[in-house]
């Protein structure tokens, strides 16, 4: 039989390409793309989209690209993702680029942390004192020395020079200056506790001269500063003291507590458990007991097992976690990490294997 005839090529080889272009044009001419909407209304529609969806919308048409790259949308996404939460929209010209750089930086930090990659930088300080304690917050480092000196560095500016903080003591006094026992810093204040029970407080903005000063009768054993306010807690012997600064800038003793055991660790919570930020809440670990201390109520025993000493303490808004060391034959509760709810004062979970 005869072979079937071959299909003939089109007279114009560009017909297929033209047909493809026409098909694409029909897709781009979907009526919804050409609907005229007020810019504010279109912006509200796009406001519910994420960064991936906005990127896709920017490829649809020129009109959609203008809306999808609006600074308001990318500013809100950036803040929602947790970057530059305290910035105003006018602080940057291109929030889309800010978000991209922030994500890239976070990915790099995570990779470096996972792979143990880092760089060491030395902070300059005159030789003559041995470092006793150091603490950092938001790119600012605070250090105390055996000479009694207190130094502060702002590492966010990559300036290795230090700021010298003057103490409340008279430099002309004879004798050796007491060693620094503890230093703490947050966004508002820097605190140094000396071995003789003296506490100096500086403003991180004003610097140099102390803005507050008080003293315990004996050596300070623990200290804590609230992460977001001008509240300080210190303990000496069996006494726990909370100092705070009011809205007018005056310092006062907010509360004092007398415990039956020596305090080893203190942690101030960001705000009151009931939402009143003017009433600080303190978690204290004293030997084998953990307390919740509030100036408006009696102390609450959060945890207590005879002989099982608390070896570490950390808190968040609603949780307290602390390590417990075993003692003698009491092995069931020792060498573990206990996690408690600060709202209910009840245990949530115990971390540790069968042998502790």
Number of C-alpha atoms within 10 A of each C-alpha: 3 4 5 6 6 6 6 6 7 9 7 7 9 10 11 11 10 11 11 12 12 12 12 11 11 11 11 14 11 10 9 8 13 11 8 8 9 8 11 10 10 14 16 11 11 18 18 11 15 12 16 8 12 21 14 12 20 16 12 12 12 11 13 17 16 13 21 25 18 17 18 16 22 23 24 16 20 22 16 11 13 12 16 16 12 8 11 10 15 10 9 13 10 15 23 20 13 17 21 11 12 17 15 12 12 11 12 12 14 13 12 12 11 9 9 8 10 9 4 5 9 6 15 11 13 6 6 10 14 14 16 16 17 17 17 19 14 11 12 18 22 24 22 27 22 20 16 23 21 25 18 24 21 19 17 10 9 11 11 14 14 19 15 15 19 18 19 16 11 8 10 6 8 7 7 9 16 17 20 26 24 23 27 24 27 22 18 16 24 29 26 25 28 23 18 17 20 21 25 22 25 22 19 16 10 11 17 17 15 19 17 18 15 14 16 19 11 14 17 25 21 21 26 23 26 24 19 13 18 21 26 25 25 25 27 20 19 14 19 25 17 24 19 23 16 12 8 6 10 10 16 14 14 19 17 17 15 13 15 11 14 19 25 22 23 26 25 26 25 21 19 16 16 8 9 10 13 13 18 26 23 25 25 25 27 21 21 20 22 24 20 21 21 21 15 10 8 10 16 13 15 20 18 16 17 11 16 21 22 27 17 15 20 16 20 13 14 14 17 23 20 20 20 24 19 19 16 8 7 13 15 12 17 23 22 21 20 21 19 20 18 18 11 11 17 12 16 13 12 15 13 14 8 9 9 15
